[in-house]
Amino acid sequence: MEHVELFFKSIFIDNMVFAVFLGMCSYLAVSKKVATAVGLGAAVIFVLAITVPLNWLLDQYLLQPGALVWLGDEFADYDLGFLSFIMFIATIATMVQLVEIIVEKFSPSLYNSLGIFLPLIAVNCAILGGSLFMQAREIESLGLAFNYGISSGIGWFLAILAIAAIREKIRYSNVPPALRGLGITFIITGLMGIGFLSFGGMLTGGDEEGEPSTEPQVVTEKVVKKDLEKEEIAKNTKTIN
């Protein structure tokens, strides 16, 4: 159940584009054609599915306070958390280079259509955001980290695919001259973001009519933990931007 909840929450409720507004540069620039959007979206899914678990391993066994205890008791007091950004970005850049080589080898046409935006995945804030949010949420296992990476990538993929399909259709519509181009795209993105907000209660409904909780302290601790998690995510989002 935990995997299912994390999967749907990452796609619809905490969508990288519509919830935290990450990856907007590629989202707006490469969404003119569906074929190009599909290629870039698939590349983002692949990169997130690989980098988030790898960065989880780095965080658990290298970066967290006391993570180096496996090297010996004398390393138990070491804290390498200040290297998080450097290590995460190095992992992401390596995986993006691998994706670029694969795409160029097996799909030269897609490689040419993506152009500069394929290597720019390395500096796509949605990719780094996935690893930082994984760290902020304190995901407990490698399987959940892999799940979060894939589901976050799918959420970004659905966002760029939807806007690309709409932009192809409105190309033949009578859009007011002042709104053509990015103007109407921003309006559509805002409406899509409002639509995705409607998924906010899909995993929390049905508890209101149950019996009153006999453990108010536990409920309070969960609320406090959720508030701290939101503050950490907001802080990471601000840092990335």
N, C-alpha and C positions, 0 to 999 in steps of 0.2 A: 504493500500500500504506500509505503514511503517513496518508493521509486515512481509509482504512478502519479502521486501528488506532486513530486518535484518536477516530473516531466511536463505535466499540463500547466503547472504554475509558471515554469520558465518560458513556455511558449506563449501563453495568452495573458497571464496576469503581469509578469515581470518581463515583458517583451523588451529586448534591447533597444528597439527603435522607438516604440510608442510609450514605454514606461520611463526609461532613463535617457532617451534621446542620444544614444551612442551609435556610431557608425553612420551618421547622417550624410557625410561627404560622399561616400561611395553609394549610399542609398539614393541620393538625388542625382548623382552624375552618371550612374551605370544603369538607370532604370528606364531608359528610353525604348529599349527593345526587350521582349520577353526572353529571347534566346540568350542574350548577354546576361540578363538578370539571373537566369537559371544557372549559367556557368559560374558566375561570381558567388551566388548563394551556395552552390554545392562546394565551392572552394572554401567558403567561410565555415560551413558545417564540418568539413574535413579538418581544417586547422583547429577549430575549437575542440573537436572530439579528441585530438591528439595533445594539444597544448594544456588543456585544463587538467587532465589526469597527470601529465608529466609535472606540471607546476604544483599539483597536490603532493606528489612524492617529494619534490624539492622542499615544499613548505613543511611537510611532516618530518623529514629526516635531515634537514639542513638548516632551515631558516627560523623555525620556532625556538623560543627560549628552552634550552635543555634538549634540543633535538639531536645534538651531537653526542649524547650519552652512549650511543652505540659504538663510538670510537674509544670510549674509556671514561671512567668516573672523573678524570681530571678535566674533561671537556663539558661536563654537565652544566657549568655556569655560563657557557658561551651563548651569546644571542646575536645571530646574524640577520635579524629581521630587516636591518637597514639595506640589505642587498636584494630585497624582494623585487623591486622594479627592474634592477639590472638583470637578475636571473630570469625573471619572467619574460622580459623583452628579448633576451638572448635565445630562449627556447622558441618564442614565437617567430623570430627572424629565421631561425634554422628550418622550422616547419614550412614557413612560407616559401623559402628557397626551394624546398623539396616539391611543393605544390607547383611552383612555376616551372620547374624542370619537367614534371609529369605532364602538365597541360601543354607545354611547348612540344613535347615528344608525341603525344597521342591526339592532340587537337590543335593544329597550327592556326586554323581559322578562328577558334575561340580565343587563342592566345593573342592574335592580332586585334580582335575586336575589343578585348579587355584593355589592351594597351598598358598604360602606366598604372592603371588601377589594380592590376594583379600584384605587382611588387608592393603597392601601397597597402596591401592587407597587413603587412608587417607593422604599419603604424596606424592601423584601424583601431580606434579606441574601443570598439565593441569586442575585439579579440583580447586586448589587455583587460577590459572590464570584466570579461568572463572569469579570468584568473583571479582578479582582485575581489570580485564578489564571492567566488568560491572560498577565498581566504577569510573574508568578512563573515560569511555564513557559518564558518567552522564546519564544513561538510566532513562527515565522520569516516567515510570509507572511499576507497578507490572506485568502487562500482558507482557510488552516488556522484562522484566527481565526473566520471565518464558520462553518466546519465545527464548531468547538468551541462556538460560541454555540448553534447549532441542536441539536447532540447533547446538550449540557447541559440545554437546555430540554426535549428529548424525555425525558431521564432523569427530570426533575422531573415532567413530565406523566404518565409511566407510574406513578410512585410515588403521586401523588394520585389517579389513576384507579383503581389497584388497591385502595387503602384505601377509596375511596368505594364501590366495588362490594362489598367485604367488609362495610362498615358497613351497607349497605342489606340485605344478607342476614342479618346477625346481629341485625337489628332484630326478626326473628321467631324468634330462637333463645332458648333458655332459659339466658341468661347470669346468673351469680350476682349478686344485687343489689349487692354491694360492688364489683363490677367493671364495672357498667354505665356507659356513657358513655366518658369519656376513659381510664378504667382499662383496659378491654379493648382500646381503640384503641392505647394504648402497648404493650401486650403483643404485639398483632398487628404493630405497626411494628417491634418488636425482632426478631420472628421473620422478617419480611420482610427486615430488614437482614442477618440471618444468612444468609438464602437468597441475597441479592445478593453476599455475600462469596465464595460458591462460584464466582463468575465470575472470581475473581482470577487464576487460572492459565490462562484461555482464550487469552491472547495470548503466553504465555511457555513453553508446553509444547513438548516435542519436541527441546529442545536438550541434554538431559542425556546422551543416548546418542551424540552426535556426537563428532568427533575433538577431542582436547584443543586448546585455543587456543594458538597460537604467538605471540600478542601479549598477554601478561599485563598490560602497562602500559596498553594501551587498555581492557581490561576493568576494571582498577582505576579508571581515570579515569571510566568510565561509572558505576561503583558510587558513587564519590564524588559525581558530578554528581547522581545520583538521590537520594542522601541529602540533599544540599543543597536539592534541589527539594522534598523532603518537609518539611524544616525550614521552608522559606519558606512552603509551603502551610499548615502548622500555625500559623505565626506570623500569617498573614493571617486564618485562621479564628478565632484567638483575638482578634485585633483587631476583627473584624466582630462577634463575639459580645459 
